[in-house]
Amino acid sequence: MAEALVLGTKSFCLLINNVETNLEYAALSNASYNRLNRNSFSANKLETEMLRLGEFNSRSCDGISRRAFVQAGAALPLTAMLSGEQIAQAATQARAKTVVFVWLWGAPSHLDTFDPKPDAPLNYRGPFSTIPTTLPGVRFTELVPKLAARTDKFALVRSNITHDGGHPGAGTFGYTGHREGRGITIQPSWGSIVSRHHGAGEGLPPYVMLSRGIPRDVVKTIDGYGGGDWGKAYDPFLIQCDELGTINIPALKLVDGVTPDRIAHRRNLQGQLDKIRRNVTADTFDAWDSKSKQAFTLLTNKQALESLDLTKESTELRENYGQSSFGQSLLLARRLVEAEVPFVNVSWSEFVEAFSPNTDFGWDTHVKNFDLLPNRHCPVLDTAFSAFLDDMYDRGLMDSTLVVCMGEFGRTPRINNRAARDHWQHNYFSIWAGAGVKPGQVIGASDGKGERPVTRGIEPTGVGVTMLDCMGIDSIARAELNVLPDGEFIHELF
Amino acid sequence: MNSSNSGPSHRHAFLVVMTVLSSLLPMAKAAEPVRLTTDGRMKQDLCFTYDTQELIYSVLKTPQLIKLQRLNLESGNLQDFHTSANTNEIYIDFAKDMKHYAYIRNDGNLHTVLQVQDVENGELHSLNPGGGFACVRALTISPDGQNIVYSFPETNGSQQLWQTDNRLQNKKELTKSDFIDAYPRYSPTGNVITFTSTRSGNFDIFRMSADGTGIFQLTDNPGIDTRPSFSPDGSKIVYTSLRQGNYEIFIMNADGSNQKQVTKNPGKDDFACWHPDGKRILYVAEVKGKRDIYSISVEDMRD
């Protein structure tokens, strides 16, 4: 149960008190306002609520800070409340139809990629040289030349921080903004929040994860990848895309007698669909879990299915992305953007480990950092992500899509005793593009060794609030969903 | 070339002049590359056998497995080198008499061991670098098959070159520095080792006597120069360079002079080795998003 208050300023704001959690929220969204009206929120606690506005510490897309709310609330009488029509006129629309969340699982070194420190001692700066970018005075390492030539297409944040130095913990922070651990509530992930807010459409699920599997290390999967305490209905719909662009949907393997491993091959697909239709009765359908139902719905929806068919792309374009699972997954992500899937998560790998048996070469370079980065990881990232940005801009998709690319933390600025780099949660980078993000800028800065930000540290909650706000899930909507009461919107991006 | 133990400023000036001059030279005319594989998978660590003259390399066979593979250049036949291998295997090298070969095996989480196979008696020797995260890096086996040199990190964050015999006994540290030394390769006589090192501030190519003395710097570029390998007659070294902003294959004389660009491809060219005939270089090129093995003649460049 939530209660809504409406205050007036030159613009307007809505304040909500979630009665169950006693947390307050604020927002500026037209859509949220309409939802509030539909839900018959009451405004009978205005005066007491106004005194508690200071509890709210988020920041909106339009830069309305906590202080601004407090000042506005204190200055205006109740009669200054705006009408619903006025509110609607002033409201902020969602900036994006889709978020593409590119997850560099295992955590790439910030010093060896986008935040080099050429003036630091050799045992910090490492062996890689720096090259100029299209931004005056901004340099990357020589390992990412294509992205260095495209800094006019994205904004780079160099002051990310997180609060856990282990992969599962930092992974959950990176996906939910919250800690994981025994006895702790598992918060829903960004994609699950978007999924619940938007609801399921026809065909494609609202939260698609393109990965070989749920992000994990050799010990366990992260807790925060999906719906958490909301349940598996809000988990991501997993689609595997291999280096040739062949699609596999693991959820279908859960359905007795249905094993369409290769739906990209159209002849195979038709046979599999026939088999599905023969085998599936109303009773069996009802018995399936939500993911199996989603999978079946997808496979019987021609339009949705076509979105997964990379053979519809030109050979040249597919080549531009490179023959890698990551590259082809990014191309598939672009097709899902066109299909208006609200949240697409592309994960670099299933496992964090960079070089371990039966894992898929994540970014966790405790060893071989200076071998793997130039030999494999950075060339693949540089080629695939550059092609993705080019393709998205060429098709005019960036105005309505927010692209965020990051890992769960950075890596030790000081080279470790294995001539590599360990975990470093105190400073890392993220790349942002589209949906009104002002490209061609570097936000935040780290110190001379890349150890700590010298500007405001941007936390996972800030990343989440910014993504969700861009999707129209403002603080009112978040209050309704009882998620992310904290988090500072990254206003510098816009 | 000058020794690293004397006249560093003169050496540096010489290298800079030489590098500038070499960069001003037009790319020597090389024949068109010939594509040898077509699967497009990630490949690295090319090496020839001395008897059957098959090409051995490591390839990403599945999303979770790198295997050693053998390619017969005449028949085009492709086979797994170790058919039953179920974990990552990389970086193989052979003794000239083919009685021994060495490679690196990924036997645990962020852990690799050096393996030496005695072909005659079937014995497999394994050098375990210790518990926890620990990786033996690149290796080279002496032409007579008696010694293996490999790179391994030190606790101070550096990485040194070590020598061991083919039963993995009598370990000896060849380089002692604060830098990262990597990718060693014996000369055909076994008297000299060329390798990559950061002792110039970034990755450049060096050479030294097989006992670790007399270290010479051969290249000096702000971009990466790495993965050197001697030609069969020992007069040339092929290597990868990022000096122009993209990974290309270069060759130079064994003393570092006469540096020439061999490939010019918008994609990444890397992991070069000499064909046993000394007239061709084989390497992995990324062309149209695919990473395949190409052969290119350098006969006209050998002056």
Chai-1 contact restraints between the chains, C-beta under 6 A:
chainA,res_idxA,chainB,res_idxB,connection_type,confidence,min_distance_angstrom,max_distance_angstrom,comment,restraint_id
A,N123,B,G157,contact,1.0,0.0,6.0,A-B,restraint_1
A,P127,B,I180,contact,1.0,0.0,6.0,A-B,restraint_2
A,P127,B,T198,contact,1.0,0.0,6.0,A-B,restraint_3
A,P127,B,N202,contact,1.0,0.0,6.0,A-B,restraint_4
A,P127,B,F203,contact,1.0,0.0,6.0,A-B,restraint_5
A,S129,B,N202,contact,1.0,0.0,6.0,A-B,restraint_6
A,S129,B,P222,contact,1.0,0.0,6.0,A-B,restraint_7
A,S129,B,G223,contact,1.0,0.0,6.0,A-B,restraint_8
A,E142,B,G223,contact,1.0,0.0,6.0,A-B,restraint_9
A,E142,B,L242,contact,1.0,0.0,6.0,A-B,restraint_10
A,P145,B,G245,contact,1.0,0.0,6.0,A-B,restraint_11
A,V218,B,N109,contact,1.0,0.0,6.0,A-B,restraint_12
A,E319,B,K288,contact,1.0,0.0,6.0,A-B,restraint_13
A,E319,B,G289,contact,1.0,0.0,6.0,A-B,restraint_14
A,G322,B,G289,contact,1.0,0.0,6.0,A-B,restraint_15
A,Q323,B,G40,contact,1.0,0.0,6.0,A-B,restraint_16
A,Q323,B,G289,contact,1.0,0.0,6.0,A-B,restraint_17
A,Q323,B,K290,contact,1.0,0.0,6.0,A-B,restraint_18
A,S356,B,N109,contact,1.0,0.0,6.0,A-B,restraint_19
A,S356,B,L110,contact,1.0,0.0,6.0,A-B,restraint_20
A,P357,B,T87,contact,1.0,0.0,6.0,A-B,restraint_21
A,P357,B,N106,contact,1.0,0.0,6.0,A-B,restraint_22
A,N358,B,Q64,contact,1.0,0.0,6.0,A-B,restraint_23
A,D360,B,P63,contact,1.0,0.0,6.0,A-B,restraint_24
A,D360,B,Q64,contact,1.0,0.0,6.0,A-B,restraint_25
A,H366,B,L110,contact,1.0,0.0,6.0,A-B,restraint_26
A,H366,B,F133,contact,1.0,0.0,6.0,A-B,restraint_27
A,V367,B,L110,contact,1.0,0.0,6.0,A-B,restraint_28
A,V367,B,F133,contact,1.0,0.0,6.0,A-B,restraint_29
A,V367,B,C135,contact,1.0,0.0,6.0,A-B,restraint_30
A,K368,B,C135,contact,1.0,0.0,6.0,A-B,restraint_31
A,P379,B,K268,contact,1.0,0.0,6.0,A-B,restraint_32
A,I415,B,G157,contact,1.0,0.0,6.0,A-B,restraint_33
A,N417,B,T155,contact,1.0,0.0,6.0,A-B,restraint_34
A,R418,B,P153,contact,1.0,0.0,6.0,A-B,restraint_35
A,A419,B,P153,contact,1.0,0.0,6.0,A-B,restraint_36
A,A419,B,G157,contact,1.0,0.0,6.0,A-B,restraint_37
A,A419,B,Q159,contact,1.0,0.0,6.0,A-B,restraint_38
A,A419,B,I180,contact,1.0,0.0,6.0,A-B,restraint_39
